């Protein structure tokens, strides 16, 4: 069975068709301008998200609340991953 890489469950031909439609609708000269606008928008959104995250962290530290809620989850994921690696290692050795 041959697996083809896909992006968001869209094949290469479908991506090419979407790009063709975008070029037909907006024109080749407008695409860089649109891409720049989207990039700036994504950057502003990322900066706003980081600002909110840092404000929440500062406020939590100021009030004595443990801000690292994901530490326990990360530890559990690492433990499961290590257990899985141990299991697959023993299976690989037997093959």
N, C-alpha and C positions, 0 to 999 in steps of 0.2 A: 504494500500500500504506500503510495507516494503522498506525502503531506506537503501542501503548498503554503508558504507563509501568507498570512492575511493580516490586515490592519482593520480592527473593528469589524471583523467578519465581512470585509469588502475585498474582492479580488483585484488584481492589478488592472485587468481590463475595465472594471467598473470605475476604478480611480481615474484611469485615463479618460473615460467617457465623461466623468464629472468635471475634470480639468478642461476638456474640450468645450463643454457647455459654459463653464465660467469664462473662458476666453471669448466665446461667441457673444455672451451677454454683456460683459464689461469691457472687452477689448484688451489687447495686449499692453497698451500703454497705461491702463488704470490698475492692473493687477499689482505692481510693486507698491503703489500708493495704498491700496486696500490692505496688502500684507503688512505694511508699516503701521497702519492704523490699528490692525488687529494685534500686532506685536506690542504697541504702546499700551493698548487696552489691557492685554494680559499682564504686562509689567505693573501697571497701576493696580490691578486686582491683586497681584501677588504681594506688592508692597503694603496694600491695605490689610490683607490677611495677616502678614507678618507683624504689622503694627498692632492689630487687635490681639494677636497671640501674645506679643510681648507685654501689652497692657494687662492682660488677664494674668500672666505669670507674675508681673510686678505686684499686682494687687493681691494675689494669692500669697506671695512671699511676705508681703507687708502684714497680712492678717494671720500669718502662721499656718497657712493651709499648704499641704503637700501638693505642689504643682505637677510633680512627675507621676501622673496617673498611669502612664503606659509602662512604667518600669517592671511591674509585676507581670504584665502581659508579655513583654519582650523576654523576660526570664523564662516563662512557660513555653513560649515558642522555641527558644533556644534549646530547652530541655527536650522537647518533642523532636526537634530536628536532630539533636545528638542521638537520641534513642533510635530514630529512623535510620540514621547513618550506620549505627551499630548493627541494626537488623539487616540492612541491605549489604553491609560488608560481609556478614556471615553467609548470606545467600550467594553473593558473587564468588566467594571462595569455593563454594560447593559446586558451582557450575563448571 
